Amino acid sequence: ETGHLALGTLHTNTAVQSINRIVDMFPAHAQSQIRTVLSFVLEGVVTQQLIPRATGTGRALAAEVLVPNPAIRNLIREDKLHQVYSQMQIGQSKFGMQTMNQSLLDLYLKKAISLPDALACASEVDELKTMILNAGGSLGNVAPPVSIRR
């Protein structure tokens, strides 16, 4: 029989922050072992934000989903969590992963949330701006990402 442990609310904004928070709960001398164990037993990480709807009524759910594939499990073991985000971007279609910015982009393009709210909730603001522009969306009078400013 397989047991599951749901950690509940950790008050983190990203999947990587959640993993760091779990590891940091343990003393420094045990963290390497905890990363190894976590890399084998982790089933997934979901972070969420409830964002005011553009209509002014209710909230829209933006969610980041991490599904540990072999590459991500290895990054957790090797304490290279800074590389997990790019693996999540790559694994979107194959593994069902989604970054917070991908969720925000979808909600903004569907006009469920406003641009200011999307940007305020973004984990990487310039990345979200670039994603919006690449998807044919508009930034209105918001400054473009630093990388493409003229």
FENQUIPE-V350999 format. One line per field, one symbol per residue. ss: DSSP state (H for helix, E for strand, - for the rest). phi: phi as a letter, one per 30 degrees, with the letter a starting at -180 (. if undefined). A space follows every 50 residues. Layout:
BEGIN
ss: ???
phi: ???
END
This chain:
BEGIN
ss: --------------HHHHHHHHHH---HHHHHHHHHHHHHH---EEEEEE EE------EEEEEEEE---HHHHHHHH---HHHHHHHHHH-HHHH--E-H HHHHHHHHH-----HHHHHHH---HHHHHHHHHH-----------HHH--
phi: .ccbbcdidchbcbdddddedddddcdedcddddeddedccdclbbcbbc cedddjbibcccbcbccdceddedddedhcddcdeddddddeddcidade ddddeeddddidbddeddddcddbddddeddddddidcchcdddeedbdc
END
